[in-house]
Amino acid sequence: MPNAVSESHRNLALQFKTGSEDRLIARRNTLVGLWAGAQLGLPEESRAIYALEVMAHGMTDSGHDDVVDKIIRDFAKQGIPITRGQILVQLSKSHHRVTTQRLATD
């Protein structure tokens, strides 16, 4: 019975860790969406909606390709030049920001 209990605790800890990482990535993608919305010239209230769309795209893949591809497409539709590298820099900055915030609240 003790093995079953310890296994259950490990599974719960893994689920919590995965959930925390998912929330961190969702927050990161939201921040990148807000940045991209500003670059696209969206009004402030529209930026929040756009940021949620970016976050939703990021939920389909644990990586960042879906987010980057969406932003590139949206910029291209508006005729705004942007490179994949520029978006990756923003992703990195946003990731650092949310990680730092999380550490400050833990």
URNOR-V711265 format. One record per residue. NEAR is the number of other ideal C-beta (glycine too) atoms within 12 Angstrom. Layout:
BEGIN
{{NEAR} {NEAR}}
END
This chain:
BEGIN
{{7} {8} {9} {10} {11} {12} {13} {14} {14} {14} {14} {14} {14} {14} {14} {14} {14} {15} {14} {20} {19} {19} {22} {29} {32} {28} {30} {35} {41} {33} {33} {42} {37} {30} {30} {37} {32} {20} {23} {29} {16} {24} {12} {13} {12} {18} {24} {19} {19} {33} {34} {23} {28} {42} {34} {19} {30} {35} {22} {18} {17} {16} {16} {30} {19} {25} {40} {31} {22} {32} {39} {28} {21} {28} {27} {16} {12} {18} {10} {21} {12} {26} {15} {20} {12} {21} {33} {23} {18} {32} {33} {20} {18} {33} {27} {18} {22} {27} {22} {16} {17} {18} {12} {9} {12} {9}}
END
